[in-house]
């Protein structure tokens, strides 16, 4: 025990000088106080008071420096000074309680933007994925698909970029490992170790130091089924767009799969509920088919926003206008599932990019706002596209629209 205490005085610890300064300050305060009580002359009392004041200042400075030495060991690098970090943390803790419902890259993109305004974020994620790395792990290890969960964890991560890149790393070769993400393997391994998918997500959340939380909409091993306009049926989320036929409806097997308690709790406590963006039939709607989710959202009196996609999705929403997205959403849930719809307008995308999407039979979604208003919903029109290598929502632009909606609603209440 005595040896451990002496370690504080080892070279390079960075606190010996401040301990010495603190001791000097205590001595000055003690000496000055003793003299002040015994001093007769006014001039002597002034000197003693100055000595005491200087001693107090030295103690304060040394305590501050010792505190900084301790905290700096645990702070991530390149995050700015302590005051800035502390202020930012406090501001984010006071941010609005947001529940974002969806899956895939659309939800991850949204989370990446709103996490700059609040720590109180809950991502409610579908577990109906059946393709790619997630599908293979699901079949081989009988676990829930981790892919959409992983994307959301990384989007909310506050850890070093290296850790985020590690979770997103995809093996390009290696036999059985080819095509797998490290993060998917990590979550799968944790599920097997803990015996609990939720526990694996929480452990991964700690590793990535995420802002908020990520919750699966259900813990049932569900599969997504699509019925097309011609009456044909297909099962498996990744197979649904392949038929390239208009979709009549989608459903979950088994039916009546219960929502997780944490998902319903988050919805009931939310200040804002956001649906989308993301694949309409395979990312957003599957969450609403989970027993308890639609009722909880519909009964909520808070701000409920649907973010319409900016591009149609081949084999899923071919030819859909914004109002068609809304109609599909409410036909699978309830007319009270939303009260605002955010649509993209007036963005001139590069022609070469539009041509590339055209070859894939994907086109900009027409914002027929008048039709959505006739359906009884408020519409927010804004320029939201980020046109780089892909045409998708810009996280910064979209999050500003959402925050402005929240502030506007708060202002009306006052």
N, C-alpha and C positions, 0 to 999 in steps of 0.2 A: 504493500500500500504506500509506504514511504517512498519507494523507488518510483512508482507511478507519478507521485506528486512532483518529484524532481524533474520529470520529463518536461514540465512546463518551462523549465529554465534551460533546456537544451538549445544549442545554437540554431538559428533559423526559424524559431517558433514565432518571432515577431511580436512578442508581448512583454519581454523582460524590461525594455526601456519604459513602457507605459506603466508597468507595475512599480518601477522605481520612481516614476514621476508622481504616481498616486501616493506613494509613501512620503515623498517630499511634501506633497500638498497637505497630507494629514499632519505631518510634523509642523508645518507652518501654521496651520489652523490651531493646533494644540498649543504651540509656543505663543502665538499671538493672543489666544484666549486667556492663557495663564497670566501673561503680562498685563493684558487689558484690565483684569480684575484687581491687580495689585498696583496699577499705574496711578500716580497722583497728578502728574502734569498733563495738560491738554495736548501738547505737542506729542508726547509719548503715546497717548491714547490714539491719536491719528495714525501714527506709525504702526501701532498694533492692529488697528482696523484695516489698514492697507495690507498688512501681512496676512491677516485672516482672509481677506477678499482674494488676494493672489493665490492663497492655498486652495480656496474653494474652486477657483478657475482651473488650477492645475488638476484637481481631482476630477472635475467635469470633463476636461479634455482627455485625461488618461482613461476614464471609464468609457468615453465615446470611442476612442481608438481601440481599446480592448474589445468592445462590442463589435466594431467593424472587422477586426481581425478574426473573430469567431465566425461571423456571418459570411464573410467573403470566402471561407472554405467551402460552404455549402451552396453558394450562389452559382448559377450557370455563368459561363464566360460571355463577354460581349453583350450583356443585357443592360448596360448603362449604369449610372450611379445608383446608390441605395435609395435615395429619396425618390428618384423617378420610378424605380421598381415598386417601391412601397405604395406610392400614389396610384400607379397603374393597377396594382393588385386590388387596392381598396375600391377603385372605380369599377373594375370588372365584377367585383363581388356584389355591387349594388345594381348591376345590370338587370334587365328584364328576364323573367323566367320564360324561356322559349323551348317548345317541343317541336322538333322537325321530324316529319314522317316521310319515309321513302326508302331508298336504297340505291345502289350503284354509284356512278361518278357524279350524278346530279346532286344527290344529297351531300356527298363529300365536299363538293364545290361550295354549296350553301354554307356548310359548317365552317369552312375555311374563312369565309367572310364575316359571319356573325360573331365568331369567337373574339374578334377584335373589339367588340362592344359589351360582351357579357361573359361571365363564367358560368352562368346559370342556364346551361344548354343541355337538353336531353335529346339524343338522336334515337328515334324509334325506327328500328331497321327490320326489313323483311328477311325471312330465312327460307324463302322458297327457291333460292338459286340452285340450279341443277347442272350448270355447265362449267367447263374449264377446270381449274385447279380445285375450286370449291366442290364441284360435282364429283370429282375423283375421290377426294378425301371423304366426302359424304358416303360414297359407296364402299370404300375400302375400310373405313374405321367406324362407320355408323355414328357419325357426329353431325351436328347441324352445320350448314355451310358457313365458313368463316370469312369469305371474301368481302362481302359488303360491310361486315363488322370491322374488318381490318382497315378498309378505306376510310371509314368514319373515325376510327381511333387515330389514324395518322393525320387526318384533317384537323382533329381537335388537339393534337399533340403540342406540348410546350417544351419538349425535350430537344436535345441537340439534333441538328439536321442529319448527322451520321446515323443516329438511331432510327429516324424516320425513313431514311434511305434503305436501311437494313430491312425494315419491315416490308418495304415495297419491292425489295430485290427479287427478281424472277430468275430462276435457273434456266439457262438457255440450252444446257446439255446435262449429261449425268444420268442417262438411263431413266429410271423411275422418277427421278427428281425433276426431269425436264418439264417446264411449264408451270411448276409450282412456285408460289411466292413464299419467301421465308416467313412472313407474318402469318400466312395460313397454316404453315407447319407448326409454328410456335403456338398458336391458339389451339390447334388440334392436340399437340403434345400436352399442353396445360389442361385441356379437357380430360384427357386420359389420366393424368396425374391426380387431378382434383376430383375427377368423377362428376364434374358439374360444369356445364357450358357457361353459366352465368359467372361462376367463380373464376373461370379462365379469362373471361372478358374483364372482370375487375382487376385481376392480376396484371393483365396486359395494359390496362389503363394506368396502373401505377408505374409500370416500366416506361411508358411514353409520357407520363406526367400530363395527362390530358386535362383540358378545361371542360368541365361538365361531365356527362356520362353517356354511355352507349348501351342501349337496351334492346334485346330482340323482342319483336312483337309477340312471339309465342315460343315456347320451348318444345312444342310438338314437331315431329319430323314431317312437315307438310310438303305436299307437292301441288303445283299449280296446274289447273286444267283449263283449256280454252275450248269454247264452242263457237264455231264459225257460222257465218250467215247461211252457208249451204247445208248446215246441220251436222257437219263432221266434227269430231272431237279429238283432241290430242292432249297428252299429259306430259308435263316436263317443261319447266320455265324456258330452258334454252331452245326447245323445239318449236315454241309457239310462233316466233316470227318466220320460221322456215317455210311454212305452208303458203305464206304470202296471200292470204285470203282475209276479207273483212271479218273482224271479231265481233260476235254478238255479245258474249259475256265470258268472264273467267270465274273460277271458283277454286276452293281449296279442298284437298283430300288429305286427311279426313276432314269432313265438315264439322262446324262448331268447335274448331280448335280454340281453346281458351287463351286469352291474352295473359301475359305475365302481370302479376300484381304490381310490379314496379312501373310497367307501362301505363296502366290505368291511373295509378297514383300520380305519375308525372303529368298526365293530361288534366287531371282534376286540380292540380296545383299551378298549372301554366297560366301565364299572362298572355301568351301568344302561341297559337298553334299554326304550323306551316306545313302544307302539303306540297311535295315536289320541290324543285323540278326533278325530272327523271322519267324513265320509261313508264308510261301511263299504266299499261296492263300488267307489266312484270315487275315493277318496283314500287309504285305508289299504291295502287288498288289492292294488292295482296295484303297489306297491313290492315286495310279497312274490312277485309273479309274475316279477320280474326275476331272471334266472339268477344265482345266487350269494348272493342276499340271504337267502332262507329257510334255506339250509344254514348260513350263517354265524351267523344268530340261533339256530337250533335247536341247533347245536353249542356255543354259548356257555353257560357255567355261571353266569353272573351273574344279577342280579335282572332279570326280564323282566315288564313290567307292561302289561296291556291296559286302557285307559281306555274304558269303555263310554259311548256317547252317552246324553244325558239325555232326548232326544226322538226319536221315530221319524221317518223321512224319507220323505215321499210319493214313491211310485214306486220306492222302493229298499228300505226296511225296514218296510213297512207291517205292523203287528201283531206286530212282533218284540219278544220279551222279551230281557233281558240274555243269557240262555243261548243264544238264537238268534243273537245277534251273535257269541258265542264259537264256536259250531258252524260258522258261515260262515267265520270267520277260520281255524280249524284245517283245515277241509275244503279250503281253497285253499292251505294251507301245510304245517303239521306240528303234531302234538300237543305238540311241544316248543317251539313258538313263543312260549309264555308260561308263567309259573308263578303270577302274581297277576292278579286282575281287580278293578278299582276301579269301584264302582257308586254311583249317587246314591240316597239315601233321605231320607224325612221332611222334604221341603222343600215348604212350602205356597206355591205360586205364586199370584199374583193371578188371580182368576177371569176378569177381562176379557182378560188375556193368554192364558190357557188357551183362552178362547173364540175368540180370534183364530187360534190355532194349530189349533183344531178345524175351523175353516172351511177350512183348508189341508190337512186330513186328517193332521195331525201330533199325536201324543199322547205323554205321558210314558212312558218305557221302564220296564216293570215289572222290579224287581230280584229275580228268582227265584234268590237266592243259593244255596239248597239244591241246585238243579239244577247249578249251576256247580261246587259242591263235590263233587257226585257224579261229575263229569267229571274230578276230580283236581286242581282248582286252588284256591288260596287266594283268599278274597274279602275285600276291604276295603270296608266300608260307611261312607259319610260324607255329610254335607249339603254338596253341591258347587255348587248352582245359584246363579247370579247372575240375579235376576229384575228387569231394568230394562225396556228396550224389547224384549228378546229373552230366551228361556229357554235359557241356555247355561252351561257351566262357568265358575265364578269363578276367574280365574288364581291369586289369592292362596290361596284355599281348597284348590285342587287341588295347587298346588306344595307346600303344607305337608304334605299327605297323602303325596306322593312322597318328600319329604325325611325324614319320619318312618319310612317304609318302609326307606329307605337306612340311616338311623341304627340302626334295629332289626336289620337284617341285619349291620351292622358290629359291633354289640354281641354278637350271637350268635357271631361268629367269634372274639371275644376270650376 
